[in-house]
């Protein structure tokens, strides 16, 4: 995995909180910040994907693919977010065909 250095400025009180939380989690500052960034990116990805799904710009299958989950997990996410489940009969047929192909 290639990595790059990113520099940013944060208020001193934010840095103090970062240091306190990283110490509490027994992590160095860099590891803690990488974890926080990854969680934030995952949250933003989910929010963006659900927005596209809600606007019917992507299918449930595409949303699941973007989020790295299967259809059953995607249905749970949609339900948890209280979104309308936009799942056509044709999508169901395709998913059932895929399940039958996987079981053989």
C-alpha positions as CSV (number, residue, x, y, z in Angstrom):
1,X,0.0,0.0,0.0
2,X,1.4,3.4,-1.0
3,X,1.1,6.1,1.6
4,X,1.5,9.9,1.6
5,X,2.1,12.4,4.3
6,X,-0.7,14.9,5.0
7,X,-0.2,17.9,7.1
8,X,-3.0,20.0,8.6
9,X,-3.5,22.5,11.3
10,X,-5.8,22.0,14.2
11,X,-6.6,24.1,17.2
12,X,-4.6,23.2,20.3
13,X,-7.6,22.0,22.2
14,X,-8.4,19.6,19.4
15,X,-4.9,18.3,19.5
16,X,-5.1,17.8,23.2
17,X,-8.3,15.8,22.8
18,X,-6.6,13.7,20.0
19,X,-3.7,13.0,22.3
20,X,-5.9,12.1,25.2
21,X,-8.1,9.7,23.2
22,X,-5.1,8.1,21.5
23,X,-3.5,7.5,24.8
24,X,-6.7,6.1,26.2
25,X,-6.9,3.6,23.3
26,X,-3.2,2.8,23.6
27,X,-2.3,4.1,20.2
28,X,0.2,6.6,18.9
29,X,-1.2,9.8,17.5
30,X,-0.7,8.8,13.8
31,X,-2.5,5.5,14.2
32,X,-5.4,7.1,16.0
33,X,-5.7,9.8,13.3
34,X,-5.6,7.2,10.5
35,X,-8.4,5.3,12.2
36,X,-10.5,8.5,12.7
37,X,-10.0,9.4,9.0
38,X,-11.0,5.9,7.9
39,X,-14.1,6.0,10.0
40,X,-15.0,9.4,8.6
41,X,-14.4,8.3,5.0
42,X,-16.6,5.3,5.6
43,X,-19.4,7.5,7.1
44,X,-19.2,9.9,4.1
45,X,-19.2,7.0,1.6
46,X,-22.3,5.5,3.2
47,X,-24.0,8.9,3.3
48,X,-23.2,9.6,-0.3
49,X,-24.2,6.1,-1.5
50,X,-27.5,6.2,0.4
51,X,-28.2,9.7,-1.1
52,X,-27.6,8.3,-4.6
53,X,-29.8,5.3,-3.9
54,X,-32.6,7.5,-2.5
55,X,-32.4,9.7,-5.6
56,X,-32.6,6.5,-7.7
57,X,-29.3,7.2,-9.4
58,X,-27.9,3.8,-8.4
59,X,-29.5,0.4,-7.8
60,X,-29.5,-1.4,-4.5
61,X,-26.9,-3.8,-6.0
62,X,-24.6,-1.0,-7.0
63,X,-25.0,0.6,-3.5
64,X,-24.2,-2.7,-1.9
65,X,-21.1,-3.0,-4.1
66,X,-19.9,0.5,-3.2
67,X,-20.3,-0.2,0.5
68,X,-18.8,-3.7,0.3
69,X,-21.8,-5.5,1.6
70,X,-24.2,-8.2,0.3
71,X,-27.8,-7.5,-0.7
72,X,-29.2,-8.8,2.7
73,X,-26.9,-6.4,4.6
74,X,-27.8,-3.6,2.2
75,X,-31.5,-4.2,2.9
76,X,-30.7,-3.9,6.6
77,X,-28.9,-0.6,6.0
78,X,-31.8,0.8,4.0
79,X,-34.3,-0.3,6.7
80,X,-32.1,1.1,9.5
81,X,-31.9,4.5,7.6
82,X,-35.7,4.3,7.1
83,X,-35.4,4.7,3.4
84,X,-37.9,3.4,0.8
85,X,-36.8,-0.1,-0.4
86,X,-36.6,0.3,-4.1
87,X,-36.3,-3.4,-5.2
88,X,-37.9,-4.5,-8.4
89,X,-39.1,-7.9,-9.3
90,X,-36.4,-8.1,-12.0
91,X,-33.7,-7.3,-9.4
92,X,-35.1,-10.1,-7.2
93,X,-35.0,-12.5,-10.1
94,X,-31.4,-11.6,-10.9
95,X,-30.4,-12.0,-7.2
96,X,-32.1,-15.3,-7.0
97,X,-30.4,-16.5,-10.2
98,X,-27.1,-15.4,-8.7
99,X,-27.8,-17.3,-5.4
100,X,-28.7,-20.4,-7.4
101,X,-25.5,-20.1,-9.5
102,X,-23.4,-19.7,-6.3
103,X,-24.9,-22.8,-4.7
104,X,-23.9,-25.1,-7.6
